[in-house]
Amino acid sequence: MDVAFPCRCITFLLICYVTTAIDPRFLIQPDDQRIVLQYGGSPIYVGLDCLADYDMVTMHVYWFKNGVPISVNYLFHEDVGELVDASRYSISGGSFGKYSLQIMTDDDYVTFDTGQYYCSLLYSSNKTVIEKSRTADINIHTSPLCVVDYGTSLYYGNAEGDVGNVDVLEGDVVELSCWSKYIGTPGEDIMVWSGDDVVENITNIPIIDSDDLLISSIVWYPERENHNMTFTCTHRLPGKPNRTCQAGPFNIMYKPSVNVAQLQMQITNYQITLLCNSTGNPSVHEYVWTWDNEVITKNDNFHFENNHTILAIQGLAVENNGPHYVTCTGINDVGNTTSENSTIQVNITFSQTTTVRPLTTEIVTDYSKSTVMVTNQVVHDAIVAPVHDCRIFILGSIIAAIVSFLLVIIVIILTTCLIKKKRQRKSQRKNVGKYPDSKSNEQSPTEQFLLTGKNTDIYSM
């Protein structure tokens, strides 16, 4: 008996058992994918997976693209033709029935790689389809790329095509460009720019067609009112979703605007307080004041408050009468601006009131030259009481009070002495009348001499 015959019988039975025992099916199936590529960006890998439970002896796994087979198991199909670019397509796996299709795509292969992909189980003998996976719709397209050309720098969009925060100076030239691939046939694509708000200082540059590339640009002269402005470029095609990229927000930087104002309408305690108002981007970080064209430093007459935004002028006297010119300079990282001359007219009188004249326009006409000169200035009239006269008056009052006090004390002392002396005399008279025989009534030799003209003591000797 031929030994090989039983072996062939056993193998046939095992194949029949396995074929009937396994129910071919897909455990993992490819999903739809929408791939957005940035124009001019890096390639992106698109991965599709199929995992099948099947008889590996009698069946094969095929990948299909747009209904045409492109691979058998992990090998490309012999009739794949131009459906596959072997340098960008690859099949991996095979273990445990898993086969992965990888596609390296970029904006040059958008049309080539877009399509429908699925897996199928086929008998290896007669190529009969046993099971088909879900069909994955791979939609690949490019997003517009926003580019900002400012100064000597070019700012390109990120992976989504967007340009982030950009610092620009007020009044400079900024060019914004939008690059995108054609979606449809030439003439169907529309590309437009829009801003957060109505912007009048924009010049449009016509759309440039270069093969399959669209470029639309605008030239913008930023103003401070456009701070934090964002621009959007939209690529439109009828029947297709809009594709956009953004540029901004833009940080508009500008020099300070400065003016000087008086805080109070009346001057108190012989002091004038001035405020330096400023706006700028970035904020003002330093203030410089001048008084009669000389830079002010802190001393007994000038005091600064609130980071030098407030100037207090103290100790005004008669010698300060007349006009004085005050300016404030605000400094930030962009530059500096000096306010117009503010004229303070000081007039020292005995009145303690102050009048202020607001912003005035003085028109001086020179008829000899037939011209009109206009000067704008803020004039502050300061009328305060004279400091030196007040000090002399106060000192004289104090001295007069002290002298008056001393005179009162002297009068009181003299009056007290006189009263005491009078009381002593009155007391002596009472004693004489009360004791007539006392020795107090005896006349002294001196008294006798004065009365008789004789010295009793001499005669008695």
Secondary structure, 3 states (H helix, E strand, C coil): CCCHHHHHHHHHHHHHHHHHHCCCEEEECCCCEEEEEECCCCCEEEEEEEEEECCCCCEEEEEEECCEEEEECCEECCCCHHHCCCCCEEEEECHHHEEEEEEEECCCCHHHHCEEEEEEEEECCCCCEEEECCCEEEEEEEECEEEEEECCEEEECCCCCCECCEEEECCCCEEEEEEEECCCCCCCCEEEEEECCCCCCEEEEEEEEECCEEEEEEEECCCHHHCCEEEEEEEECCCCCCEEEEEEEEEEEEEEEEEEEECCCCCECCEEEEEEEEEEECCCCEEEEEECCEECCCCCCEEEECCCCEEEECCCCHHHCEEEEEEEEEECCCCEEECCCEEEEEEECCCCCCCCCCEEEEEEEECCCCEEEEEEEEEEEEEECCHHHHHHHHHHHHHHHHHHHHHHHHHHHHHHHHHHHHHHHHHHHHHHHHCCCCHHHCCCHHHHHHHHCCCHHHHHC
